[in-house]
Amino acid sequence: MRRFLASSTGVAACAAFVLPLALPPGASAATLPADPRDAPPAPRAQPARSVQAAPDVPGSTQSLPLPDRPAGSADPEASDAQPETPSARSVAPTRVPERGRYEPRVHPFSLVGVVWDDAAAELHGTVQIRTRAAGTGDWSGWQDVETHTGDHGADPGTAEAASGRLRGATAPLWVGESDGVEVRVRGEDADRELPRGLRLELVDPGQFAPDAAEAPGEPGAAGASGGPALLPGSRSVQPAAAGRPPYPDGFPASFLAGQYTASRPGITSRKQWGANESLREGGYVYTRTVKAAFVHHTSTGNNYTCAQAPSVLRGIYRYHVVSSGWRDFGYNFAVDKCGNIYEGRAGGVAKAVLGAHTLGFNSNTMGVAVLGTYNKTDPSAAVATAVARLTAWKLGLFQANPRGKVTLTSGGSGKYKKGRKVSFNVISGHRDGVSTDCPGTRLYNRLPAIRTASADYQGRT
């Protein structure tokens, strides 16, 4: 397999805008209180390590009401169209609950999603969004937003889950630079209420250019050995056939006592994709080992270029932390559609960092998210290669066999109750652990080939 593991340029400042779906009685947009999420998250008790952060990138949040949707809709094609006014009447019991808002002029944004107050509440219904492209003024068609809930997030009983900051959320959707939006949220039937505190999140990832010495290569770029350059200061771990590999700096030798491992692929660091380290919670949380890898798709759509991948990452990062209330980026790693690999949650790519990617099974596992939506779109060969190489290396550090099975104990989810022991493939899909269609049928169907390739990279026969 060829290796497509270079990285992209251009990374950024972040700004988010929130359009709440309900206005408190007697309030107006001008009287809404300041959103407490504008404040930086409180640091954890343990001391934070020094982190080399990207240049300071300020973010901002704007709060606007999004009321019960009246009959009809403003025409986004009309140049003099006005925002819908709140409907004062209550929804009749026989009417399916619906919320919406039309905003023809907002600060430019590129990623959008809907959140609500209670992280445990589910949105039983559909969310559709259309946006106006900045510059051209052209409106998109209606786009579906995945309303999955309860399948991502921190495990019950963890400090992250008990922070009091978590919110329910749809998947974020990448729409490109836009300056107008209309959203409609529709319940699946009249007997179910929509979650309280529905808000539309508009995230602007901003612009950022890393130093030339730190900038990742262009997608598909390769070094003399056929692969991309490694992170500054990192080194390749040779396959078992070449002898016992050197231990990664600071890594316990006990984890590397086995026979099988693989070379480390090129990984774009958080600094290189422009992660604003002031957004996340201070310090790191680790588990004992890495027994398995869960593969995801981000459900953000495929309308991005690989040069835009760092912007997509910055948007998701802000959506996870500021909008959803997580302590950091949810996944341990991300892969774009060109096969470039990115560092996700902070704490060290070679270490067992606790993520928030597979509810109930975050402990002793890693989460790998492919940027895009793969329900009806096939992942590229570069994606499969990247996931295979990444899992071969990381699982090899902990002597996990990519073609093997492993038993994990659920921390509690909608699919498996807390304490239940569940058998998984060492490389599994998100849907294997929780009730979701992630990582999309087309990507999920590639997992058997990815397992085989990953084991081959480890030198297993």
Solvent accessible surface area in square Angstrom, and as a share of the most:
residue,aa,sasa,rsa
1,M,136,0.61
2,R,169,0.62
3,R,59,0.22
4,F,47,0.19
5,L,5,0.02
6,A,6,0.05
7,S,3,0.02
8,S,1,0.01
9,T,55,0.32
10,G,31,0.29
11,V,0,0.00
12,A,0,0.00
13,A,29,0.23
14,C,1,0.01
15,A,16,0.12
16,A,0,0.00
17,F,16,0.06
18,V,0,0.00
19,L,1,0.01
20,P,4,0.03
21,L,0,0.00
22,A,45,0.35
23,L,47,0.23
24,P,67,0.42
25,P,140,0.88
26,G,92,0.88
27,A,27,0.21
28,S,50,0.32
29,A,46,0.36
30,A,99,0.77
31,T,92,0.54
32,L,35,0.17
33,P,106,0.67
34,A,94,0.73
35,D,18,0.09
36,P,109,0.69
37,R,31,0.11
38,D,79,0.41
39,A,64,0.50
40,P,107,0.67
41,P,36,0.22
42,A,64,0.50
43,P,108,0.68
44,R,56,0.20
45,A,114,0.88
46,Q,65,0.29
47,P,123,0.77
48,A,63,0.49
49,R,131,0.48
50,S,118,0.76
51,V,55,0.32
52,Q,133,0.59
53,A,50,0.38
54,A,9,0.07
55,P,80,0.51
56,D,130,0.67
57,V,4,0.03
58,P,101,0.63
59,G,37,0.36
60,S,52,0.34
61,T,22,0.13
62,Q,66,0.29
63,S,22,0.14
64,L,30,0.15
65,P,9,0.06
66,L,0,0.00
67,P,14,0.09
68,D,32,0.17
69,R,12,0.05
70,P,36,0.22
71,A,88,0.68
72,G,57,0.55
73,S,58,0.37
74,A,20,0.15
75,D,76,0.40
76,P,11,0.07
77,E,128,0.58
78,A,39,0.30
79,S,111,0.71
80,D,107,0.56
81,A,14,0.11
82,Q,126,0.56
83,P,50,0.31
84,E,27,0.12
85,T,100,0.58
86,P,79,0.50
87,S,24,0.16
88,A,112,0.87
89,R,129,0.47
90,S,95,0.61
91,V,46,0.26
92,A,51,0.39
93,P,121,0.76
94,T,124,0.72
95,R,68,0.25
96,V,34,0.19
97,P,20,0.13
98,E,23,0.10
99,R,58,0.21
100,G,1,0.01
101,R,28,0.10
102,Y,3,0.01
103,E,15,0.07
104,P,10,0.07
105,R,163,0.60
106,V,21,0.12
107,H,97,0.43
108,P,46,0.29
109,F,1,0.00
110,S,10,0.06
111,L,0,0.00
112,V,0,0.00
113,G,0,0.00
114,V,0,0.00
115,V,0,0.00
116,W,1,0.00
117,D,86,0.45
118,D,79,0.41
119,A,40,0.31
120,A,91,0.70
121,A,28,0.21
122,E,92,0.41
123,L,9,0.04
124,H,62,0.28
125,G,18,0.17
126,T,81,0.47
127,V,2,0.01
128,Q,47,0.21
129,I,0,0.00
130,R,42,0.15
131,T,6,0.03
132,R,44,0.16
133,A,39,0.31
134,A,31,0.24
135,G,85,0.81
136,T,98,0.57
137,G,34,0.33
138,D,94,0.48
139,W,35,0.12
140,S,41,0.26
141,G,54,0.52
142,W,66,0.23
143,Q,46,0.21
144,D,106,0.55
145,V,9,0.05
146,E,43,0.19
147,T,30,0.17
148,H,38,0.17
149,T,28,0.16
150,G,41,0.39
151,D,2,0.01
152,H,29,0.13
153,G,7,0.06
154,A,9,0.07
155,D,11,0.06
156,P,63,0.40
157,G,79,0.76
158,T,33,0.19
159,A,55,0.43
160,E,8,0.04
161,A,31,0.24
162,A,83,0.64
163,S,38,0.24
164,G,77,0.74
165,R,78,0.29
166,L,35,0.18
167,R,51,0.19
168,G,4,0.04
169,A,19,0.15
170,T,4,0.02
171,A,2,0.02
172,P,11,0.07
173,L,13,0.07
174,W,10,0.03
175,V,28,0.16
176,G,17,0.16
177,E,113,0.51
178,S,1,0.01
179,D,29,0.15
180,G,0,0.00
181,V,1,0.01
182,E,0,0.00
183,V,0,0.00
184,R,74,0.27
185,V,0,0.00
186,R,114,0.42
187,G,4,0.04
188,E,97,0.44
189,D,51,0.27
190,A,39,0.30
191,D,136,0.70
192,R,104,0.38
193,E,143,0.64
194,L,19,0.09
195,P,14,0.09
196,R,193,0.70
197,G,23,0.22
198,L,0,0.00
199,R,51,0.19
200,L,1,0.00
201,E,0,0.00
202,L,1,0.00
203,V,0,0.00
204,D,29,0.15
205,P,5,0.03
206,G,14,0.13
207,Q,157,0.70
208,F,23,0.09
209,A,83,0.64
210,P,20,0.13
211,D,94,0.49
212,A,99,0.77
213,A,98,0.76
214,E,39,0.17
215,A,38,0.30
216,P,17,0.11
217,G,35,0.34
218,E,103,0.46
219,P,45,0.28
220,G,28,0.27
221,A,44,0.34
222,A,62,0.48
223,G,38,0.37
224,A,122,0.95
225,S,98,0.63
226,G,39,0.37
227,G,4,0.03
228,P,19,0.12
229,A,90,0.70
230,L,55,0.27
231,L,23,0.12
232,P,87,0.55
233,G,83,0.80
234,S,29,0.19
235,R,115,0.42
236,S,43,0.27
237,V,7,0.04
238,Q,88,0.39
239,P,52,0.33
240,A,26,0.20
241,A,109,0.84
242,A,74,0.57
243,G,38,0.36
244,R,155,0.57
245,P,15,0.09
246,P,62,0.39
247,Y,74,0.28
248,P,19,0.12
249,D,111,0.58
250,G,76,0.73
251,F,18,0.08
252,P,67,0.42
253,A,43,0.34
254,S,92,0.59
255,F,56,0.23
256,L,7,0.04
257,A,74,0.57
258,G,36,0.34
259,Q,122,0.54
260,Y,62,0.23
261,T,3,0.02
262,A,3,0.03
263,S,28,0.18
264,R,34,0.12
265,P,2,0.01
266,G,3,0.02
267,I,7,0.03
268,T,4,0.02
269,S,20,0.13
270,R,10,0.04
271,K,44,0.19
272,Q,12,0.05
273,W,0,0.00
274,G,0,0.00
275,A,0,0.00
276,N,14,0.07
277,E,22,0.10
278,S,73,0.47
279,L,21,0.10
280,R,17,0.06
281,E,9,0.04
282,G,17,0.17
283,G,1,0.01
284,Y,32,0.12
285,V,38,0.22
286,Y,79,0.30
287,T,30,0.18
288,R,157,0.57
289,T,14,0.08
290,V,3,0.02
291,K,65,0.28
292,A,0,0.00
293,A,0,0.00
294,F,0,0.00
295,V,0,0.00
296,H,0,0.00
297,H,2,0.01
298,T,7,0.04
299,S,12,0.07
300,T,1,0.01
301,G,15,0.14
302,N,45,0.23
303,N,117,0.60
304,Y,7,0.03
305,T,78,0.45
306,C,10,0.06
307,A,57,0.44
308,Q,70,0.31
309,A,0,0.00
310,P,0,0.00
311,S,16,0.10
312,V,1,0.00
313,L,1,0.00
314,R,1,0.00
315,G,0,0.00
316,I,2,0.01
317,Y,0,0.00
318,R,9,0.03
319,Y,3,0.01
320,H,9,0.04
321,V,13,0.07
322,V,12,0.07
323,S,0,0.00
324,S,2,0.02
325,G,4,0.04
326,W,26,0.09
327,R,10,0.04
328,D,2,0.01
329,F,0,0.00
330,G,0,0.00
331,Y,8,0.03
332,N,9,0.05
333,F,2,0.01
334,A,1,0.00
335,V,0,0.00
336,D,0,0.00
337,K,64,0.27
338,C,40,0.24
339,G,0,0.00
340,N,0,0.00
341,I,1,0.00
342,Y,0,0.00
343,E,24,0.11
344,G,1,0.01
345,R,6,0.02
346,A,6,0.05
347,G,9,0.09
348,G,30,0.29
349,V,17,0.10
350,A,12,0.10
351,K,54,0.23
352,A,9,0.07
353,V,10,0.06
354,L,23,0.12
355,G,2,0.02
356,A,0,0.00
357,H,0,0.00
358,T,0,0.00
359,L,28,0.14
360,G,2,0.02
361,F,4,0.02
362,N,1,0.01
363,S,54,0.35
364,N,29,0.15
365,T,3,0.02
366,M,2,0.01
367,G,0,0.00
368,V,0,0.00
369,A,0,0.00
370,V,0,0.00
371,L,0,0.00
372,G,0,0.00
373,T,34,0.20
374,Y,6,0.02
375,N,51,0.26
376,K,173,0.73
377,T,60,0.35
378,D,91,0.47
379,P,5,0.03
380,S,47,0.30
381,A,71,0.55
382,A,9,0.07
383,V,0,0.00
384,A,4,0.03
385,T,5,0.03
386,A,0,0.00
387,V,0,0.00
388,A,0,0.00
389,R,8,0.03
390,L,0,0.00
391,T,0,0.00
392,A,0,0.00
393,W,2,0.01
394,K,5,0.02
395,L,0,0.00
396,G,0,0.00
397,L,1,0.00
398,F,22,0.09
399,Q,54,0.24
400,A,13,0.10
401,N,53,0.27
402,P,0,0.00
403,R,98,0.36
404,G,17,0.17
405,K,144,0.61
406,V,25,0.15
407,T,77,0.45
408,L,12,0.06
409,T,72,0.42
410,S,3,0.02
411,G,18,0.17
412,G,10,0.10
413,S,22,0.14
414,G,81,0.78
415,K,82,0.35
416,Y,31,0.12
417,K,169,0.71
418,K,150,0.64
419,G,46,0.44
420,R,135,0.49
421,K,143,0.61
422,V,14,0.08
423,S,78,0.50
424,F,7,0.03
425,N,40,0.21
426,V,6,0.04
427,I,0,0.00
428,S,1,0.00
429,G,0,0.00
430,H,0,0.00
431,R,59,0.21
432,D,33,0.17
433,G,0,0.00
434,V,3,0.02
435,S,89,0.57
436,T,28,0.16
437,D,65,0.34
438,C,3,0.02
439,P,0,0.00
440,G,0,0.00
441,T,61,0.36
442,R,94,0.34
443,L,0,0.00
444,Y,60,0.23
445,N,95,0.49
446,R,76,0.28
447,L,1,0.00
448,P,75,0.47
449,A,54,0.42
450,I,1,0.00
451,R,32,0.12
452,T,63,0.36
453,A,10,0.08
454,S,0,0.00
455,A,0,0.00
456,D,82,0.43
457,Y,60,0.23
458,Q,0,0.00
459,G,45,0.43
460,R,32,0.12
461,T,165,0.96
